[in-house]
């Protein structure tokens, strides 16, 4: 990773690297801080191969600490206070030697010994390689959370080629591969990272307005919520040049609404998995959900309608589950796709399928129709157990204005029957009465 540290140190020292709580951190300060932290960690007996948990959210010192740990060839375990896995469970998978806890403002930290020993031949072999490691955890949406071991230096190497610098908000959190990928992409190109107090829509919009943010990497769920408000009109978001979205299926209705609200902004669908990395992507310019993915270091193929990926940036492996790769290094994404030449359309995870009497329903296709209807602010579609059919389609709907439930059910049924096969039409419709988004702004279907 020395190339990255050299890039920081060779930059104009006054070049803006972070804006955090209104304060600017330059690349000159960033370089000095990484070296300072590395020295402090060595003095505190932090050694190569040890697992170090970093509990924090985005802040310049947090980023510097993570790179300092990587420079010492430790195993870095980033966690946030909204992590998808309890700390105790995470440490039983990754092990731990030290824990670094940053204050909520990201400006001060404490280091303490916190020994949790695990037996892992994979970790032992990786430590022997003398490389820096990165351990992340899946959301566990399809079962028990999985610990993923990455070669941290290989993750960084994806960004050796310089790209044009941008001012961006890192929306996905540090305990998510997409969050790590975003912050490395921004800083490796000597761009500026703008942190936000939280991921509320108004907070993000205010940060875009105040700091002339050019790139917003986010999720379809966030964009659905944004499209249901008038915040895009209340704030000056004219600095935005590009909005990228990924991690889940995008409803066409949401994409159309965002295109209308941001006519001059490039909308780019991204695709990646924690297990294989984030692929280069190019959305088809017709405003559809078709996307071309791949790029240097990635190969794609489709088997029985399922997307498989082979990646030079793949994880070393799962720490608590069998390998997800076949003998030739291909990873089953579990995403069903349609193919049109070299473009893909992501239909959704096989694990999200609703089985209605043997017929398969993708929640996203039903949600897309419902989101197009008047007075619908948001919707989540799930499968509910049924004695005869196995499952039925259940839609939970949020509305802009109060409406009799019977009226809502009738008009949504008519709209869905006009567009979908009868078995895909929701047999049950209720008002949304619970939180449907995770801390990573992803729709929860379980």
MARTOR-992038 format. One record per residue (C-alpha): residue in one letter; x, y, z. Coordinates in Angstrom, 2 decimals, always signed. Last residue first. Example, Ala and Ser with C-alpha at 12.3 -4.5 7.8 and 13.67 -1.06 7.14 Angstrom:
MARTOR-992038
(node 'S',(+13.67,-1.06,+7.14))
(node 'A',(+12.30,-4.50,+7.80))
This chain:
MARTOR-992038
(node 'X',(-37.23,-10.50,+6.49))
(node 'X',(-37.51,-8.25,+3.43))
(node 'X',(-35.29,-5.48,+4.71))
(node 'X',(-34.77,-2.66,+2.18))
(node 'X',(-31.25,-1.28,+2.31))
(node 'X',(-30.39,+2.07,+3.82))
(node 'X',(-27.26,+0.64,+5.51))
(node 'X',(-28.87,+1.13,+8.92))
(node 'X',(-31.57,-1.23,+7.63))
(node 'X',(-34.75,-0.03,+5.97))
(node 'X',(-38.28,-1.34,+6.47))
(node 'X',(-39.21,+0.41,+9.72))
(node 'X',(-42.70,-0.56,+10.81))
(node 'X',(-46.37,+0.23,+10.21))
(node 'X',(-46.70,+0.11,+6.44))
(node 'X',(-50.38,+0.06,+5.58))
(node 'X',(-51.65,-3.35,+4.56))
(node 'X',(-52.19,-5.18,+1.29))
(node 'X',(-52.73,-8.95,+0.99))
(node 'X',(-53.22,-11.10,-2.08))
(node 'X',(-50.69,-8.94,-3.89))
(node 'X',(-50.82,-9.58,-7.65))
(node 'X',(-48.04,-11.88,-8.81))
(node 'X',(-50.33,-14.91,-9.21))
(node 'X',(-52.57,-12.89,-11.54))
(node 'X',(-49.78,-12.15,-14.03))
(node 'X',(-48.73,-8.53,-13.94))
(node 'X',(-49.49,-5.22,-15.64))
(node 'X',(-53.27,-4.69,-15.67))
(node 'X',(-53.73,-7.01,-12.69))
(node 'X',(-51.26,-4.87,-10.72))
(node 'X',(-53.16,-1.64,-11.33))
(node 'X',(-56.53,-3.22,-10.49))
(node 'X',(-55.16,-4.73,-7.28))
(node 'X',(-53.58,-1.43,-6.32))
(node 'X',(-56.92,+0.32,-6.90))
(node 'X',(-58.87,-2.10,-4.75))
(node 'X',(-56.40,-2.35,-1.90))
(node 'X',(-56.07,+1.43,-1.61))
(node 'X',(-59.85,+1.89,-1.54))
(node 'X',(-60.21,-0.76,+1.19))
(node 'X',(-57.41,+0.86,+3.19))
(node 'X',(-59.20,+4.19,+3.27))
(node 'X',(-56.70,+6.93,+2.37))
(node 'X',(-54.54,+9.26,+4.46))
(node 'X',(-52.07,+11.26,+2.34))
(node 'X',(-48.54,+10.39,+1.21))
(node 'X',(-48.98,+6.64,+1.50))
(node 'X',(-46.74,+3.86,+2.86))
(node 'X',(-47.53,+0.35,+1.61))
(node 'X',(-46.89,-3.15,+2.90))
(node 'X',(-47.51,-5.63,+0.10))
(node 'X',(-47.95,-9.37,+0.74))
(node 'X',(-47.63,-11.90,-2.09))
(node 'X',(-48.78,-15.35,-0.99))
(node 'X',(-46.70,-18.33,+0.06))
(node 'X',(-46.95,-22.12,+0.18))
(node 'X',(-50.13,-22.02,-1.87))
(node 'X',(-52.40,-24.11,+0.37))
(node 'X',(-51.40,-23.27,+3.95))
(node 'X',(-50.00,-19.82,+3.17))
(node 'X',(-46.78,-18.27,+4.49))
(node 'X',(-46.25,-14.61,+3.66))
(node 'X',(-43.87,-13.49,+0.93))
(node 'X',(-42.63,-9.93,+0.92))
(node 'X',(-43.28,-6.68,-0.92))
(node 'X',(-42.06,-3.38,+0.51))
(node 'X',(-43.69,-0.14,-0.51))
(node 'X',(-43.03,+3.59,-0.56))
(node 'X',(-44.73,+6.96,-1.08))
(node 'X',(-47.87,+5.76,-2.86))
(node 'X',(-50.42,+8.58,-3.36))
(node 'X',(-50.79,+7.87,-7.08))
(node 'X',(-49.48,+4.55,-8.43))
(node 'X',(-46.00,+4.13,-9.94))
(node 'X',(-44.62,+2.71,-6.70))
(node 'X',(-47.13,-0.17,-6.94))
(node 'X',(-45.85,-1.30,-10.33))
(node 'X',(-42.20,-1.23,-9.25))
(node 'X',(-42.96,-2.98,-5.97))
(node 'X',(-44.41,-5.92,-7.91))
(node 'X',(-41.29,-6.25,-10.08))
(node 'X',(-39.02,-5.81,-7.04))
(node 'X',(-40.66,-8.63,-5.06))
(node 'X',(-39.62,-11.24,-7.66))
(node 'X',(-42.39,-13.83,-8.00))
(node 'X',(-41.87,-17.51,-8.80))
(node 'X',(-44.80,-19.86,-9.50))
(node 'X',(-44.82,-23.17,-7.56))
(node 'X',(-48.04,-22.36,-5.73))
(node 'X',(-46.83,-18.85,-5.00))
(node 'X',(-43.08,-19.02,-4.26))
(node 'X',(-41.75,-15.56,-3.38))
(node 'X',(-38.15,-15.04,-4.45))
(node 'X',(-35.90,-13.05,-2.11))
(node 'X',(-33.28,-15.85,-1.85))
(node 'X',(-32.92,-15.88,-5.64))
(node 'X',(-31.79,-12.30,-5.34))
(node 'X',(-33.24,-9.80,-7.74))
(node 'X',(-33.99,-9.05,-11.38))
(node 'X',(-30.65,-7.53,-12.36))
(node 'X',(-30.75,-6.50,-16.01))
(node 'X',(-27.50,-7.24,-17.80))
(node 'X',(-25.87,-5.67,-20.86))
(node 'X',(-23.29,-7.29,-23.13))
(node 'X',(-25.88,-8.46,-25.64))
(node 'X',(-29.19,-8.35,-23.80))
(node 'X',(-29.10,-10.63,-20.76))
(node 'X',(-31.68,-11.08,-18.00))
(node 'X',(-30.43,-11.66,-14.50))
(node 'X',(-31.04,-13.72,-11.37))
(node 'X',(-28.71,-12.75,-8.55))
(node 'X',(-27.44,-15.58,-6.31))
(node 'X',(-23.94,-14.10,-6.82))
(node 'X',(-22.39,-17.53,-7.46))
(node 'X',(-18.64,-16.96,-7.36))
(node 'X',(-16.25,-18.41,-9.97))
(node 'X',(-12.74,-19.40,-8.86))
(node 'X',(-12.29,-22.43,-11.11))
(node 'X',(-13.05,-24.98,-8.38))
(node 'X',(-16.23,-23.14,-7.40))
(node 'X',(-16.29,-20.18,-5.05))
(node 'X',(-18.57,-19.53,-2.07))
(node 'X',(-16.15,-21.23,+0.28))
(node 'X',(-17.76,-22.95,+3.25))
(node 'X',(-18.76,-20.77,+6.20))
(node 'X',(-17.23,-19.21,+9.31))
(node 'X',(-14.13,-17.35,+8.16))
(node 'X',(-15.35,-16.92,+4.59))
(node 'X',(-12.62,-16.65,+1.99))
(node 'X',(-9.60,-14.77,+0.66))
(node 'X',(-12.01,-12.22,-0.72))
(node 'X',(-12.05,-11.55,-4.41))
(node 'X',(-10.11,-8.72,-6.02))
(node 'X',(-8.89,-10.66,-9.08))
(node 'X',(-12.53,-11.53,-9.66))
(node 'X',(-14.61,-14.28,-11.22))
(node 'X',(-18.33,-13.55,-11.25))
(node 'X',(-21.45,-15.69,-11.70))
(node 'X',(-24.89,-14.28,-12.59))
(node 'X',(-27.84,-16.67,-12.45))
(node 'X',(-30.13,-17.31,-15.46))
(node 'X',(-29.19,-20.96,-15.76))
(node 'X',(-25.51,-20.03,-15.68))
(node 'X',(-24.54,-16.48,-16.66))
(node 'X',(-20.91,-15.41,-16.99))
(node 'X',(-18.83,-12.49,-15.77))
(node 'X',(-15.09,-11.75,-15.59))
(node 'X',(-13.37,-9.12,-13.48))
(node 'X',(-9.76,-7.92,-13.12))
(node 'X',(-10.09,-5.03,-15.54))
(node 'X',(-13.71,-4.09,-16.09))
(node 'X',(-16.97,-5.94,-15.67))
(node 'X',(-20.51,-4.59,-15.78))
(node 'X',(-22.84,-3.30,-18.49))
(node 'X',(-26.17,-2.13,-17.10))
(node 'X',(-29.83,-2.38,-18.09))
(node 'X',(-32.10,-0.58,-15.64))
(node 'X',(-33.51,+1.77,-18.26))
(node 'X',(-32.92,+5.47,-18.85))
(node 'X',(-31.94,+4.94,-22.48))
(node 'X',(-28.24,+5.62,-21.82))
(node 'X',(-27.45,+2.03,-20.77))
(node 'X',(-25.72,+2.18,-17.41))
(node 'X',(-21.97,+1.62,-17.37))
(node 'X',(-20.28,-0.33,-14.63))
(node 'X',(-16.83,-1.14,-13.27))
(node 'X',(-17.13,-3.96,-10.75))
(node 'X',(-17.16,-3.61,-6.97))
(node 'X',(-15.46,-6.40,-5.02))
(node 'X',(-15.74,-10.18,-5.11))
(node 'X',(-17.06,-11.31,-1.71))
(node 'X',(-18.38,-7.93,-0.58))
(node 'X',(-20.51,-7.86,-3.70))
(node 'X',(-20.62,-5.38,-6.51))
(node 'X',(-22.78,-3.65,-9.06))
(node 'X',(-23.22,+0.01,-9.83))
(node 'X',(-26.06,+1.76,-11.63))
(node 'X',(-25.10,+5.20,-12.86))
(node 'X',(-27.35,+8.23,-13.05))
(node 'X',(-25.60,+11.18,-14.70))
(node 'X',(-27.13,+14.44,-13.51))
(node 'X',(-28.59,+17.07,-15.83))
(node 'X',(-32.25,+16.05,-15.46))
(node 'X',(-32.12,+15.62,-11.67))
(node 'X',(-35.77,+15.64,-10.56))
(node 'X',(-37.05,+13.89,-13.70))
(node 'X',(-34.24,+11.32,-13.67))
(node 'X',(-34.98,+10.70,-9.98))
(node 'X',(-38.64,+10.01,-10.74))
(node 'X',(-37.78,+7.63,-13.60))
(node 'X',(-35.27,+5.73,-11.44))
(node 'X',(-37.85,+5.40,-8.66))
(node 'X',(-40.46,+3.99,-11.04))
(node 'X',(-37.89,+1.62,-12.55))
(node 'X',(-37.43,+0.12,-9.08))
(node 'X',(-33.70,-0.34,-8.28))
(node 'X',(-32.66,-3.78,-7.06))
(node 'X',(-30.23,-3.78,-4.15))
(node 'X',(-26.59,-2.90,-3.25))
(node 'X',(-26.42,-0.20,-5.99))
(node 'X',(-26.84,+3.45,-6.87))
(node 'X',(-24.58,+6.10,-8.33))
(node 'X',(-25.53,+9.75,-8.60))
(node 'X',(-23.34,+11.95,-10.80))
(node 'X',(-22.81,+15.62,-11.48))
(node 'X',(-24.31,+17.11,-8.35))
(node 'X',(-23.46,+20.80,-7.89))
(node 'X',(-27.07,+21.77,-8.67))
(node 'X',(-28.33,+20.37,-5.36))
(node 'X',(-29.63,+23.68,-4.05))
(node 'X',(-32.07,+22.57,-1.39))
(node 'X',(-35.87,+22.95,-1.22))
(node 'X',(-36.47,+21.44,-4.67))
(node 'X',(-34.64,+18.15,-4.05))
(node 'X',(-36.22,+18.19,-0.60))
(node 'X',(-39.75,+17.91,-2.00))
(node 'X',(-40.18,+14.36,-0.71))
(node 'X',(-41.16,+10.96,-2.18))
(node 'X',(-38.21,+11.02,-4.59))
(node 'X',(-35.81,+11.23,-1.64))
(node 'X',(-37.39,+8.13,-0.05))
(node 'X',(-37.05,+6.16,-3.28))
(node 'X',(-33.51,+7.49,-3.68))
(node 'X',(-32.56,+6.22,-0.23))
(node 'X',(-34.02,+2.79,-1.01))
(node 'X',(-32.24,+2.69,-4.37))
(node 'X',(-28.92,+3.06,-2.53))
(node 'X',(-26.20,+5.74,-2.48))
(node 'X',(-23.05,+7.09,-4.08))
(node 'X',(-23.51,+10.87,-4.33))
(node 'X',(-20.90,+12.61,-6.48))
(node 'X',(-20.43,+16.34,-7.08))
(node 'X',(-20.84,+17.78,-3.58))
(node 'X',(-20.87,+21.56,-3.54))
(node 'X',(-20.00,+21.77,+0.15))
(node 'X',(-23.09,+23.47,+1.62))
(node 'X',(-25.67,+22.22,-0.88))
(node 'X',(-24.54,+18.59,-0.87))
(node 'X',(-24.25,+18.68,+2.94))
(node 'X',(-27.78,+20.08,+3.24))
(node 'X',(-29.14,+17.36,+0.96))
(node 'X',(-27.45,+14.65,+3.03))
(node 'X',(-28.84,+16.06,+6.26))
(node 'X',(-32.35,+16.42,+4.77))
(node 'X',(-32.33,+12.78,+3.64))
(node 'X',(-31.20,+11.40,+6.99))
(node 'X',(-27.86,+9.63,+6.69))
(node 'X',(-26.23,+11.13,+9.75))
(node 'X',(-23.82,+13.92,+10.69))
(node 'X',(-22.50,+13.92,+7.13))
(node 'X',(-18.92,+13.51,+5.92))
(node 'X',(-17.57,+15.20,+2.81))
(node 'X',(-14.61,+13.36,+1.26))
(node 'X',(-12.52,+15.39,-1.20))
(node 'X',(-10.71,+13.97,-4.22))
(node 'X',(-7.08,+12.92,-4.39))
(node 'X',(-7.82,+10.08,-6.84))
(node 'X',(-6.83,+7.51,-4.22))
(node 'X',(-8.92,+9.57,-1.76))
(node 'X',(-12.24,+9.17,-3.55))
(node 'X',(-11.81,+5.55,-4.62))
(node 'X',(-10.56,+4.53,-1.17))
(node 'X',(-13.58,+6.17,+0.48))
(node 'X',(-15.99,+4.49,-1.90))
(node 'X',(-14.50,+0.98,-1.69))
(node 'X',(-14.49,+1.06,+2.12))
(node 'X',(-18.16,+2.08,+2.13))
(node 'X',(-19.06,-0.48,-0.55))
(node 'X',(-17.40,-3.21,+1.51))
(node 'X',(-19.67,-2.31,+4.42))
(node 'X',(-18.33,-1.75,+7.97))
(node 'X',(-17.33,+1.77,+6.95))
(node 'X',(-20.90,+2.77,+6.09))
(node 'X',(-22.42,+3.42,+2.69))
(node 'X',(-22.96,+7.14,+1.99))
(node 'X',(-19.42,+8.34,+1.37))
(node 'X',(-20.27,+11.92,+0.32))
(node 'X',(-18.26,+13.08,-2.68))
(node 'X',(-16.14,+15.90,-4.07))
(node 'X',(-14.44,+14.48,-7.15))
(node 'X',(-10.92,+13.81,-8.43))
(node 'X',(-10.53,+12.48,-11.99))
(node 'X',(-9.17,+8.96,-11.94))
(node 'X',(-5.68,+7.69,-11.18))
(node 'X',(-4.92,+4.02,-11.78))
(node 'X',(-3.75,+2.51,-8.49))
(node 'X',(-7.35,+2.17,-7.29))
(node 'X',(-7.84,-1.60,-7.61))
(node 'X',(-4.61,-2.00,-5.63))
(node 'X',(-6.42,-1.00,-2.45))
(node 'X',(-8.45,-4.22,-2.27))
(node 'X',(-5.28,-6.21,-3.00))
(node 'X',(-3.56,-4.49,-0.08))
(node 'X',(-6.48,-5.33,+2.20))
(node 'X',(-6.29,-9.06,+1.41))
(node 'X',(-9.87,-9.78,+2.36))
(node 'X',(-11.38,-12.04,+5.02))
(node 'X',(-15.17,-12.30,+5.08))
(node 'X',(-17.14,-13.09,+8.24))
(node 'X',(-20.61,-14.42,+7.53))
(node 'X',(-23.81,-13.32,+9.26))
(node 'X',(-26.22,-16.21,+9.98))
(node 'X',(-29.07,-16.54,+7.51))
(node 'X',(-30.21,-14.96,+4.26))
(node 'X',(-30.27,-11.36,+5.48))
(node 'X',(-27.08,-11.98,+7.48))
(node 'X',(-25.80,-8.51,+6.73))
(node 'X',(-22.42,-9.84,+5.68))
(node 'X',(-19.39,-9.11,+7.82))
(node 'X',(-16.04,-7.51,+7.04))
(node 'X',(-12.43,-8.44,+7.84))
(node 'X',(-9.57,-6.57,+6.16))
(node 'X',(-6.05,-7.94,+6.17))
(node 'X',(-2.59,-6.44,+5.79))
(node 'X',(-0.06,-8.88,+4.41))
(node 'X',(+2.71,-10.89,+6.05))
(node 'X',(+1.78,-14.12,+4.26))
(node 'X',(+2.03,-16.03,+7.56))
(node 'X',(-0.93,-14.03,+8.86))
(node 'X',(-2.98,-15.35,+5.95))
(node 'X',(-2.16,-18.95,+6.76))
(node 'X',(-3.11,-18.51,+10.41))
(node 'X',(-6.31,-16.68,+9.46))
(node 'X',(-7.33,-19.52,+7.13))
(node 'X',(-6.39,-22.17,+9.70))
(node 'X',(-8.79,-20.50,+12.14))
(node 'X',(-8.92,-21.14,+15.88))
(node 'X',(-10.25,-18.06,+17.62))
(node 'X',(-8.85,-16.08,+20.53))
(node 'X',(-10.56,-12.97,+21.85))
(node 'X',(-8.14,-10.56,+23.51))
(node 'X',(-9.23,-7.00,+24.06))
(node 'X',(-6.21,-4.81,+24.77))
(node 'X',(-7.27,-1.19,+24.81))
(node 'X',(-6.99,+1.79,+22.50))
(node 'X',(-8.96,+4.99,+23.00))
(node 'X',(-9.99,+7.57,+20.45))
(node 'X',(-10.57,+11.27,+19.88))
(node 'X',(-11.89,+13.38,+17.00))
(node 'X',(-14.41,+11.02,+15.40))
(node 'X',(-17.31,+13.09,+16.78))
(node 'X',(-18.92,+9.96,+18.25))
(node 'X',(-15.72,+9.12,+20.11))
(node 'X',(-13.53,+6.50,+18.48))
(node 'X',(-13.04,+3.07,+20.05))
(node 'X',(-9.95,+1.08,+19.12))
(node 'X',(-10.00,-2.56,+20.19))
(node 'X',(-6.93,-4.79,+20.36))
(node 'X',(-6.19,-8.51,+20.02))
(node 'X',(-9.39,-9.78,+18.42))
(node 'X',(-10.81,-12.91,+16.84))
(node 'X',(-12.65,-12.72,+13.55))
(node 'X',(-15.58,-15.07,+14.17))
(node 'X',(-16.03,-14.81,+17.93))
(node 'X',(-15.23,-11.13,+17.51))
(node 'X',(-18.24,-10.61,+15.26))
(node 'X',(-20.57,-12.38,+17.68))
(node 'X',(-19.44,-10.17,+20.53))
(node 'X',(-19.73,-7.02,+18.43))
(node 'X',(-23.31,-7.76,+17.42))
(node 'X',(-23.75,-7.94,+13.66))
(node 'X',(-25.36,-5.54,+11.20))
(node 'X',(-23.33,-2.67,+12.57))
(node 'X',(-25.13,+0.49,+13.67))
(node 'X',(-22.47,+1.49,+16.18))
(node 'X',(-19.95,+0.96,+13.43))
(node 'X',(-17.36,-1.75,+12.88))
(node 'X',(-14.09,-1.95,+10.98))
(node 'X',(-12.01,-5.12,+11.58))
(node 'X',(-8.44,-4.49,+10.41))
(node 'X',(-6.05,-7.47,+10.39))
(node 'X',(-2.61,-5.97,+11.00))
(node 'X',(+0.12,-5.38,+8.44))
(node 'X',(+1.55,-2.26,+10.19))
(node 'X',(+0.68,-0.18,+7.12))
(node 'X',(-2.85,-1.55,+7.36))
(node 'X',(-3.15,-0.28,+10.93))
(node 'X',(-1.98,+3.16,+9.81))
(node 'X',(-4.47,+3.03,+6.94))
(node 'X',(-7.34,+2.30,+9.35))
(node 'X',(-6.14,+5.02,+11.74))
(node 'X',(-5.95,+7.62,+8.97))
(node 'X',(-9.50,+6.79,+7.89))
(node 'X',(-10.71,+7.15,+11.47))
(node 'X',(-8.78,+10.40,+11.86))
(node 'X',(-10.48,+11.83,+8.77))
(node 'X',(-13.98,+10.91,+10.00))
(node 'X',(-16.47,+8.30,+8.81))
(node 'X',(-17.98,+6.08,+11.50))
(node 'X',(-16.23,+4.33,+14.37))
(node 'X',(-15.42,+1.10,+16.20))
(node 'X',(-12.04,-0.09,+14.93))
(node 'X',(-11.38,-3.73,+15.84))
(node 'X',(-7.74,-4.84,+15.62))
(node 'X',(-6.74,-8.39,+14.75))
(node 'X',(-3.00,-8.99,+15.14))
(node 'X',(-0.97,-10.15,+12.16))
(node 'X',(+1.61,-7.38,+12.39))
(node 'X',(+1.91,-5.86,+15.85))
(node 'X',(+0.23,-3.34,+18.12))
(node 'X',(+2.55,-2.92,+21.10))
(node 'X',(+1.34,+0.52,+22.21))
(node 'X',(+4.53,+2.12,+20.87))
(node 'X',(+3.82,+0.51,+17.50))
(node 'X',(+0.33,+1.99,+17.59))
(node 'X',(+1.66,+5.46,+18.39))
(node 'X',(+4.13,+5.31,+15.51))
(node 'X',(+1.44,+4.20,+13.06))
(node 'X',(-0.85,+6.97,+14.33))
(node 'X',(+1.77,+9.64,+13.67))
(node 'X',(+2.55,+8.30,+10.18))
(node 'X',(-1.14,+8.31,+9.28))
(node 'X',(-1.55,+11.80,+10.77))
(node 'X',(+1.33,+13.28,+8.79))
(node 'X',(-0.07,+11.97,+5.52))
(node 'X',(-3.59,+13.23,+6.29))
(node 'X',(-2.30,+16.65,+7.36))
(node 'X',(-0.62,+17.13,+3.99))
(node 'X',(-3.71,+15.73,+2.28))
(node 'X',(-5.73,+18.49,+3.90))
(node 'X',(-8.38,+18.27,+6.62))
(node 'X',(-11.12,+20.90,+6.46))
(node 'X',(-13.49,+21.55,+9.36))
(node 'X',(-17.24,+21.93,+8.89))
(node 'X',(-18.02,+18.86,+10.97))
(node 'X',(-15.75,+16.86,+8.67))
(node 'X',(-14.61,+18.13,+5.29))
(node 'X',(-11.91,+15.78,+4.12))
(node 'X',(-9.01,+15.70,+1.61))
(node 'X',(-8.58,+19.37,+0.61))
(node 'X',(-5.24,+20.09,-1.07))
(node 'X',(-3.00,+22.24,+1.17))
(node 'X',(-0.10,+19.75,+1.06))
(node 'X',(-0.18,+19.60,-2.78))
(node 'X',(-0.05,+15.86,-3.29))
(node 'X',(+3.23,+13.94,-3.02))
(node 'X',(+2.47,+12.74,+0.52))
(node 'X',(-0.95,+11.38,-0.43))
(node 'X',(+0.36,+9.59,-3.51))
(node 'X',(+3.25,+8.14,-1.52))
(node 'X',(+0.78,+6.75,+1.04))
(node 'X',(-1.19,+5.13,-1.77))
(node 'X',(+1.92,+3.65,-3.43))
(node 'X',(+3.03,+2.28,-0.05))
(node 'X',(+0.00,+0.00,+0.00))
